[in-house]
Amino acid sequence: MFQNQKLFLCMAGLMFVALTTLVHAQDTSNEMLQANQAKPMTEMELLPDLKISNKTNPEVVIFAQYKLAKAIPNIDEFAKSSPRVKKAQDIDKSAVTISEYNRMSNRYNLLNPKTPITVHTQLELDEYSSLQDLIVFDELNDKTYFNYPVYGENIAIVPKKIQRFNRINISKSNAEEMFKKLNGRQSVRAEFILLPEYADRKTPFTKDTIDHWLMLAQIAELRLWTPDDKNPKLLWFYRDPSYNPKDNKALGNLYAKDDLAQ
């Protein structure tokens, strides 16, 4: 998807309109058929020793989107919309607004816009073929995007070539272990590690009368976990060969654990 960036830039407005499917939607179109004909993603023989990451704060997402698009956010208006300002007593709102403006300005100035973004979502185990050793996720197709509503705007992260993960090879023994960990549950938690590449602030695409601003990202990792809130277990793992997480220590996740813009 969007393999040729120059062509993408020229046709961005038209292609944004075509994005009509949220991550929890299902698609049975020709694009889905093409995805089904692609070679399934293969599993790793050994799962790494990992812990699930915190999802990226939406404020980081919108600031990264602005920076990649080389646009200037209205931080003054963002500060007024901050949850901390809304929760403050009337007598304190002015002081809290100034504090939020300074905090946001500092975060925006320090942020590396290509800091990896962690997305969590739920996927349904739509189909498993023991004959072909395949698991199918209908939600993952070339119209999938992740929506971030934050400070009155909607940022849509489009993961490149996400339809590759529509079908995943998994051996019978590993499938049995996966279903044992799921204990009868039909959904998994998907953790995407995304590397922002391009963003646009000129031409939004509109869905249900709502404008969305695009961010294009590469899939660096996909991790499938059990849907447990506490102590989720890793079920499946993919890492792009070109991705080395040791080289991606940026300042953008310093605030990953705060509760702003949730």
Secondary structure, DSSP 8 states (H G I E B T S, - for coil): ---SHHHHHHHHHHHHHH--EETT----SHHHHHHHHS--B---SS-----------HHHHHHHHHHHTT----HHHHHHT-HHHHHS-GGGHHHHHHHHHHHHHHHHHH--TTS-EEEEEEEE--EEETTTTEEE-TT-STTEEEEEEETTEEEEEEETTGGGGGEEE--HHHHHHHHHHHTT--EEEEEEEEEEEEE-SS--EEETTEEEEEEEEEEEEEEEE---SSS--EEEEEE-TT--GGG---GGGGGTTS-TT-
